[in-house]
């Protein structure tokens, strides 16, 4: 999964917390679904890991998730 384009640094600084979490989940879930097709890792697991690693989008995760840096392959 490449979340390179997702930079949620400071996402939680404005608006309702619940709405920001919903936005984060919606955007990341689309990527997680594509990842599931390629890797057979359930999209829900990828989404949960993205939530944990980014603190609901407060910290950018770049192209690194599950402690594995995404390559160009």
N, C-alpha and C positions, 0 to 999 in steps of 0.2 A: 504494500500500500504506500502510495506516495501522498503525503499531506503537505508537500512542499509549498503548495499555493495557499494553504490555510495558515494564516497568522492571526490568532485570536488574542494576542497579547493585549491586555486591557479590555477585553470583551465585557467583563463583568463590572465595568466602571459606570455604566449608565443604563437606564431603563429598568424594567422589573426583572428580578433575578430569574423568575420562572420563565419569562419570555425569552431571555437570553439563553437559558439552558435548552429550551425548545428549539431555538434557532441553531445552536451548536449541534444538537442531535440530528436535526433535519439535514444539515449540510454534510456532516461527517457520515451519516448513515448511507447517503448516496455513494460515497467512496467505498464504504464498508461492503455494500452489496456487490460492487464490481470486484472487490478483493475476494469476496466469498466465491465467486465464479472461478477465479484464477487459482485459489489456494485451498478451497473446501473448508476454510476456517469460517464458522458461522458469523454473519454480519453483526449479530448482537455481541459476540465476544470481542470483535474488533472495535465496535463502538464503545463497549465498556472499558477496554484498554485505553482507548483515546481519551475517554473521560478521566480515567485515573492518571494517565501520564501528563495531561495538560491542565488538570484541575478545572474541568469544565470549560476549557478554552482560555483560561487566564494566562497560561504559558504556551508559547508556540512549540509544537512538537517537530516542526520541520519535516524532514523525510525519514524520521527515526521513530519506529513504534515497536513494541515488544523487545526493545533493546537491540533491534536489528536495523542497521542502516540500509535504506533502499538504494539499490544500484540502478544502472541503466539497462539491465537485462530484461 
